[in-house]
Amino acid sequence: MGCCADLFRCSSLSLLLISALFYTLLGAGIVTLGVLALTLPWAKIIVPDWYAGVTIGVGALILFVALFGYLAFCRKKNKCSISIYMLFCLLLCCTTVASTVVLFRYSDALHLAKESKFVNVTDWQREASESLKEGVEEIWEECGASVYNSDSVTYTDESQVDADKPPYELRCTNSDFDDVAESINDQCLEAAFNDENFDEDNTDFLECYTSSSWWAPEARSSTLGKLNTPKGVFCACYEEFADFVDAYFFVGKWVSFGFAVFFGLTFLGCCYLCCCSKPAAPARTSQQEYAQQPYAQHGQQPPPQQKGATILRP
């Protein structure tokens, strides 16, 4: 039992120190993300200022709680520090469990919405699709976006003057979003509606664009006209948009799951240190040391001991 108790105590203290270090890095990282959300042009569009401010506050709170972790590790007998740290670990564990469930649901809903080409989406699929819609609309507005035919076309018939031919190119009047436009062009827009897969691309595009279950279309006569709307660009590249967001969901949901397990183990370790662990018993005084204590208190030398003699205290 003694070996097991020592092992549990050592493991709990190790988790306590590792979690405190982790909270330090996590808090610093969250504060950094909040500052970037307030300074980067494209991030300021997607992330509201109040949300960035809350993020910085949460990061500062985590750094503050990490201080209790260091105090609990350095002052192992101070149950107040351990208790505060333990409650915070429990709160984080519950929060990350809830976040993990939501991220798994959103990821599944986004996958199903993509499979249905974002047509007639409902419930969780609608919630996941709405987040994509808001992001595309915000970027479109701040980018000052327009879609052009990137190739010059020579028309031989007057009836073809209003025709539009691929490839298409998205351009931004705001140079801060040039990287975003280049990414959209490279990933899907320039390759859309080409001769090899025109029928499939055009059918999927029209089915997505005309559906009004969650995003009402704007009346446009030509493909180029439809592409000059946020929903038009989204429907031309809905698979790429969905895969891009789902990649972050995939990482986020498993990282969140790992955090939940880690916070839960840290909470159990703090519970053991606070409630079950007992300080080591002081070493027992030998018979000889016990007999010499009264002489040492008066500054005297004990008499020499004889073999087999009985030690009597004065």
C-alpha positions in Angstrom: 0.0 0.0 0.0 2.8 2.4 0.8 4.4 1.9 -2.7 1.0 2.5 -4.4 0.3 5.6 -2.3 3.7 7.0 -3.2 3.1 6.2 -6.9 -0.3 8.0 -6.8 1.1 11.0 -5.0 4.1 11.2 -7.5 1.7 10.9 -10.5 -0.7 13.5 -9.1 2.2 16.0 -8.4 3.5 15.4 -11.9 0.1 16.1 -13.5 -0.2 19.2 -11.3 3.0 20.6 -12.6 2.4 19.6 -16.2 -1.1 21.1 -16.2 0.2 24.3 -14.7 2.8 24.6 -17.5 0.1 23.7 -20.0 -2.2 26.4 -18.7 0.6 28.9 -19.0 1.2 28.0 -22.6 -2.6 27.9 -23.3 -3.3 31.2 -21.7 -0.4 32.9 -23.5 -1.6 31.4 -26.8 -5.2 32.5 -26.3 -4.1 36.0 -25.4 -2.0 36.0 -28.6 -4.9 34.9 -30.7 -7.1 37.6 -29.2 -4.5 40.3 -30.1 -4.2 38.9 -33.6 -8.0 39.0 -34.0 -7.9 42.7 -33.2 -5.0 43.5 -35.5 -5.2 41.3 -38.6 -7.5 42.8 -41.3 -9.1 39.6 -42.4 -9.5 38.4 -38.8 -11.2 41.6 -37.8 -13.9 40.9 -40.4 -14.6 37.4 -39.2 -14.1 37.9 -35.4 -16.1 40.7 -33.6 -14.1 43.0 -31.4 -16.1 42.0 -28.3 -15.3 38.3 -29.0 -11.6 39.1 -29.3 -11.7 41.1 -26.0 -13.4 38.2 -24.3 -10.7 35.9 -25.7 -8.0 38.0 -24.2 -9.8 38.1 -20.9 -10.2 34.3 -20.9 -6.5 33.9 -21.6 -5.5 36.2 -18.8 -7.8 34.2 -16.4 -6.1 31.0 -17.4 -2.7 32.5 -16.7 -4.0 33.6 -13.3 -5.2 30.1 -12.5 -1.9 28.6 -13.6 -0.4 30.6 -10.8 -2.5 28.6 -8.3 -1.1 25.5 -10.0 2.4 26.5 -9.2 1.5 27.5 -5.7 -0.2 24.1 -5.1 2.8 22.3 -6.4 5.3 24.3 -4.3 3.2 24.4 -1.2 1.8 20.9 -1.2 0.2 21.2 2.2 -1.8 24.3 1.3 -5.2 22.7 0.5 -6.7 26.1 -0.4 -4.5 26.5 -3.5 -5.1 22.9 -4.5 -8.9 23.2 -4.0 -9.1 26.4 -6.2 -7.0 24.7 -8.9 -9.1 21.5 -8.6 -12.4 23.4 -9.2 -11.0 25.2 -12.2 -9.8 21.9 -13.7 -13.4 20.5 -13.2 -14.8 23.6 -14.9 -12.5 23.2 -17.8 -13.2 19.5 -18.1 -17.0 20.1 -18.3 -16.5 22.9 -20.8 -14.2 20.8 -23.1 -16.6 17.8 -22.9 -19.5 20.0 -24.0 -17.3 21.6 -26.8 -16.2 18.1 -28.0 -19.9 17.1 -28.3 -20.8 20.2 -30.2 -17.8 20.0 -32.6 -18.6 16.3 -33.4 -22.2 17.3 -34.2 -21.2 20.3 -36.3 -18.6 18.2 -38.2 -21.2 15.5 -39.0 -23.8 18.1 -40.0 -21.4 19.9 -42.3 -20.5 16.6 -44.0 -24.2 15.8 -44.5 -24.9 19.3 -45.9 -22.0 18.9 -48.3 -23.3 15.5 -49.5 -26.7 17.2 -50.1 -25.0 20.0 -52.0 -26.4 22.4 -49.4 -29.9 21.9 -50.7 -32.8 21.7 -48.2 -30.6 21.8 -45.1 -32.3 21.7 -41.7 -31.5 21.5 -38.0 -27.8 21.1 -37.3 -27.0 21.2 -41.0 -28.6 24.6 -41.1 -26.5 25.9 -38.1 -23.3 24.7 -39.7 -24.3 26.1 -43.1 -25.2 29.5 -41.6 -21.6 29.9 -40.2 -20.3 29.4 -43.7 -22.7 31.8 -45.2 -21.8 34.6 -42.7 -18.1 34.1 -43.3 -18.5 34.2 -47.1 -20.7 37.3 -47.0 -18.3 39.2 -44.6 -15.3 38.4 -46.8 -17.1 39.3 -50.0 -18.1 42.7 -48.6 -14.8 43.6 -47.2 -12.9 42.2 -50.1 -14.9 44.3 -52.6 -15.1 41.2 -54.7 -16.0 40.8 -58.4 -15.7 37.8 -60.7 -14.4 38.2 -64.2 -13.7 36.1 -67.3 -9.9 35.8 -67.1 -9.6 34.9 -70.8 -10.4 37.3 -73.6 -12.9 35.9 -76.0 -13.4 37.0 -79.6 -17.0 36.7 -80.6 -18.0 36.0 -84.2 -21.8 36.3 -83.6 -23.7 39.1 -82.0 -25.7 36.6 -80.0 -22.6 35.6 -78.2 -21.7 39.1 -76.9 -23.4 38.5 -73.6 -22.1 35.0 -73.2 -19.6 34.2 -70.5 -16.9 31.6 -70.8 -14.6 29.9 -68.2 -12.2 30.2 -66.6 -13.4 32.7 -64.0 -11.3 34.8 -61.7 -12.2 36.4 -58.4 -10.6 39.8 -57.7 -10.6 42.0 -54.7 -10.4 45.8 -54.6 -9.0 45.5 -51.0 -5.4 44.3 -51.4 -5.5 42.9 -47.9 -7.6 40.1 -49.3 -5.5 39.2 -52.3 -4.3 36.0 -50.7 -7.9 34.9 -50.0 -8.9 35.6 -53.6 -5.9 33.8 -54.9 -6.7 30.8 -52.8 -10.3 30.6 -54.0 -9.2 30.9 -57.6 -6.5 28.2 -57.3 -8.7 25.8 -55.3 -11.8 25.8 -57.5 -13.0 28.8 -59.4 -10.6 28.7 -62.2 -11.2 25.0 -62.8 -15.0 25.3 -62.5 -17.3 24.8 -65.6 -14.5 23.7 -67.9 -15.2 21.5 -70.9 -14.4 18.2 -69.2 -16.9 18.5 -66.3 -19.2 21.3 -67.5 -22.4 19.4 -67.2 -21.8 18.1 -63.7 -20.4 21.4 -62.4 -23.2 23.4 -63.9 -25.9 21.1 -62.6 -24.5 21.1 -59.0 -24.0 24.8 -59.2 -27.6 25.6 -60.3 -29.1 23.1 -57.8 -27.1 24.8 -54.9 -27.8 28.3 -56.1 -31.5 28.1 -56.7 -32.2 26.4 -53.3 -33.7 28.9 -50.9 -34.1 26.7 -47.8 -31.3 28.6 -46.0 -29.9 31.2 -48.4 -32.1 33.0 -50.8 -30.6 33.4 -54.3 -30.3 36.6 -56.2 -31.9 36.7 -59.7 -29.0 36.6 -62.2 -29.4 35.8 -65.9 -26.0 34.3 -66.7 -23.4 32.1 -64.9 -21.1 35.1 -64.6 -23.9 37.2 -63.1 -24.7 34.5 -60.6 -21.0 34.2 -59.7 -20.9 37.9 -58.9 -22.8 37.2 -55.7 -21.6 35.7 -52.4 -23.8 32.7 -52.9 -22.7 32.2 -56.4 -19.0 31.9 -55.4 -20.0 29.7 -52.5 -22.0 27.3 -54.7 -19.2 27.1 -57.2 -16.8 26.1 -54.5 -19.0 24.6 -51.8 -17.0 21.4 -51.6 -13.7 23.3 -51.0 -15.3 25.6 -48.5 -16.8 22.7 -46.6 -13.6 20.7 -46.6 -11.6 23.7 -45.4 -13.9 24.3 -42.4 -14.2 20.5 -41.7 -10.4 20.2 -41.5 -10.4 22.6 -38.6 -13.4 20.8 -37.0 -11.5 17.5 -37.4 -8.5 18.9 -35.5 -10.6 20.8 -33.0 -12.8 18.0 -32.0 -10.0 15.5 -31.3 -7.8 18.2 -29.6 -10.9 19.1 -27.5 -11.4 15.4 -26.6 -7.7 15.2 -25.5 -8.1 18.3 -23.4 -11.2 16.8 -21.7 -9.3 13.7 -20.8 -6.3 15.7 -19.5 -8.4 18.1 -17.4 -10.3 15.1 -16.0 -7.1 13.3 -14.9 -5.7 16.5 -13.4 -8.9 17.0 -11.5 -8.7 13.5 -10.1 -5.0 14.1 -9.2 -5.9 17.2 -7.3 -8.7 15.3 -5.5 -6.2 12.7 -4.4 -3.7 15.4 -3.1 -6.5 17.3 -1.4 -8.5 14.5 0.2 -6.6 11.2 0.2 -2.9 11.9 0.3 -1.3 12.1 3.8 2.1 13.6 4.6 4.9 11.0 5.3 5.2 10.0 8.9 8.3 11.3 10.7 11.2 8.8 11.1 11.1 6.8 14.4 13.8 7.8 16.9 16.1 4.9 17.7 16.5 3.8 21.4 20.0 5.2 21.6 18.9 8.6 20.2 15.9 8.6 22.6 18.2 7.9 25.6 20.6 10.7 24.6 18.0 13.4 24.2 18.0 14.6 27.9 21.8 14.9 28.0 21.8 16.9 24.8 19.2 19.3 26.1 21.5 20.1 29.1 24.7 20.2 27.1 26.1 17.1 28.8 27.8 14.1 27.4 26.1 10.8 27.9 28.0 8.2 29.8 29.7 5.5 27.8 27.5 2.5 27.2 28.4 -1.0 28.2 27.5 -4.0 26.3 24.3 -5.5 27.6 23.7 -2.5 30.0 20.2 -1.1 30.4 19.8 2.5 29.4 18.1 4.5 32.1 16.9 8.1 31.7 18.0 10.5 34.4 
